[in-house]
Amino acid sequence: MAATKDINMTREKYGCACCTGGFHNMFMQNKAFQAMAGEVQNTEGWSCNWGIDFTQMGRRDFLKTGAATASLAALLPSGAKAQSNRTTVFTGGTVLTVDQAFSEAEAIAIRGNKILAVGSDSEVRALAGETAQIVDVAGKIILPGFIDPHTHVISGSVVDSIMDYVGMARYTTTDEVLAHISARAGETPAGDWLVFRNFDPAVQDGPGALTFAALDEISTQHPIFVLNASGHIAYANTTAFEVSGIGHDVLDPPGGEFERDAAGKLTGVMKNNVAFLKVISNYPAMVEAAPVEGLITLLGKWSALGMTTVSELSLGALSQTPADAQVMAAAAQTGRLNARLRAYPFYTVGAEAWDAAGIHQGDGTAMARIAGYKLVADGSNQGFTGLQRAPYLNSDDHGLAYMTPDDLTAAALERAEKGWHLAIHGNGDAAIDNILDTCEALRSAGIDMSKVRPRIEHCSILHDAQIARMKDLGVSASFLIGHVHYWGVAMRDEVFGEEKAQLLDRCRSVEEAGVGFTLHSDFMVTDPNPLHMIEMAVTRRTWKEPDYVLAPQETVSVETAIRALTSEAAWQLFSEHEVGSLEPGKLADMVILDQDPRRVAPDAIKNIKVLETWMDGRQTFSA
């Protein structure tokens, strides 16, 4: 966050878009979700009317459920691809197994969708047999497929399918963002909408907002809408307001604001979705977006990044019903998914609703599975809603508790007693105190913590004593490492100050304490790039000031960072028995890289090329 920015323009207070329970408001007009939510509301129960039998993943069995077939059946292909039982040996390179010893091998053989053998070239060839196909990888590196343990793919895929990304991973300045919008206007027929996501003036240099003046200069022939990275602020041109029937006399909706200038005129800035929904709900693609196809398309794109397993950490947030699970099931049943899904039902839908839907911990297959339950203790540090022990820098504000300590403990205890694994969002140090108190209460109640496997999502600000408590309670961490890279300077200068910013994403400290951790993108907060996330953890260099290393004492080795996106991530998702390392009997999910991440300069890891991605024994990407 540049020091020269007007703090009143950039220091907007907001929570996590996907964790507030209000994200679904953006899609209330979507036809597919209206149909699915209607099924939930108009029938006596999920299981007897349109329940998902996760053990039956065939198209015919799915259609028998009768669930929202008008909107989803048309998206299903005529049949899933048959799995080949051919044996293939990959040799001539280095296999990094990421097993417990991080051992290296010369070759790996896969048969069907399973790993048959890993070892020396001669051993693997002998086990594979004379009819095996031999692939010489010519000195390249084979790793387990990458796993992102915290994304929001079901809601995010819909947004990704209808909004163009203009975030900090692509553009450094507001001028670059405006140039991109202008280029899009020049190639788009007049009258068509131009819609963009992830603009973040908190880190992209330039004005603190996009106003009528900036966007109208680009075009008044197209409605233009830009969503802030927070998900709580948006900007539009006058044409978008006009086609939405919004004039200067519009009243602010409860909980929202149409920003005005000193003369009382609209500026084009809208705060909270209750305001900007009045504009974006007129975007035709928002109504017509196909959630299943969007999910398939998104995971297809991520194959180019080496991704083979992803997660949905707020299942239900899109429709605010268990209908989100239908999207996951339908996508899996097409046979077209290029990555596995691990989903966490979201607390705002209500435990009773999930129970009534017949959805339980562990339901599913290796392709799509319910992995745990999601709770939320606080908001976002960069949004000044993370719950803090001490106030934010130059403020008397401590942030927000999304759940009271008593409510958090009660909800966690109710789920844990029914066998649920718990993933609990915690950014601020006070929120993490509350989470650890909850975990202490679970243990005191006789809950087997090894079965709950509690983990703290983001786990942003950590003190030494908290790390010790995590170790004692069997709690792991999942770090949004982009907080360090993209927002590190902002955390130092605007959010916490230099001293407290040193407590951000303490990868090495938790490792040395024997606490497991993973790295994640929190898509759509950041877009996933596993190799870049590895580099972020290894270097901790910041995007705004490339020579500034935030908390250099928290850097980790390349091997540790690789584990965080493979074997550790699999463990957190209760999938370590099937993915996360290259070992015989596990599923054939792997990525082939052109260079060894351990052998390049640390700040060049992100430049390593993904040559091939394999998931379930089939090639899902080739460069």
Helices and strands as residue ranges (DSSP letters): H 7-10, G 23-27, H 31-42, H 46-49, H 59-64, H 69-72, G 73-75, E 87-96, E 104-111, E 114-119, H 121-128, E 133-136, E 141-144, E 146-147, H 153-162, E 164-165, H 174-186, E 194-199, H 212-218, E 224-228, E 233-236, H 238-243, E 257-260, E 266-271, H 273-280, H 284-288, H 291-302, G 303-305, E 307-315, H 323-333, E 340-345, G 347-349, H 351-356, E 368-370, E 373-376, H 405-416, E 422-426, H 429-444, H 449-452, E 455-458, H 464-473, E 476-480, H 482-485, H 488-490, I 491-495, H 498-501, H 507-512, E 517-520, H 530-539, G 552-554, H 558-564, H 567-572, E 590-593, G 602-607, E 610-615, E 618-622
